[in-house]
Amino acid sequence: MSTLRLRTLQQPSHLERLLEAFVTHQKFVPEEAYQIRDPEALARPLQAVLDEPSEADRVWACWASGDEAWLFTCQMWPSRSDESGESLLHINCYDGAGELQDSGCWVRTRQQDWQRCVP
């Protein structure tokens, strides 16, 4: 069994839980959307996004509804996160065709809100 497949069977990491909280709190996907956790169940264009070389410790989450899908990739920016105690995330959002729709840094505040920021 591949490492990626084994990883999907484990409990979500802290970073994965942060990404899921971000997406649902910010309402980037419709309420009726369901989460896809198996990378092999993703459409080929989204699998290609995950196959691209990336920095270490990148996580992903994907939701689908009808013919639409949204893939989010996320990495923590440790320098600022360590200094302030806030979780600073670099998040990319892709549509179902694998096209990058948005990219930015977000911080989770102590009030559990999310704020777009400059790293």
Number of C-alpha atoms within 10 A of each C-alpha: 5 6 7 10 12 9 12 12 10 8 9 13 11 9 18 18 13 16 23 19 16 20 18 12 13 12 10 13 19 11 9 10 15 14 16 16 14 14 17 11 10 19 13 14 15 23 15 12 17 18 9 8 7 10 7 8 9 15 18 19 20 25 22 18 14 8 6 12 22 24 26 22 20 22 21 22 16 13 10 15 16 11 8 9 12 14 20 26 26 21 21 17 21 20 17 19 16 19 14 14 11 11 14 14 18 20 23 19 13 10 6 11 12 17 12 13 12 9 14
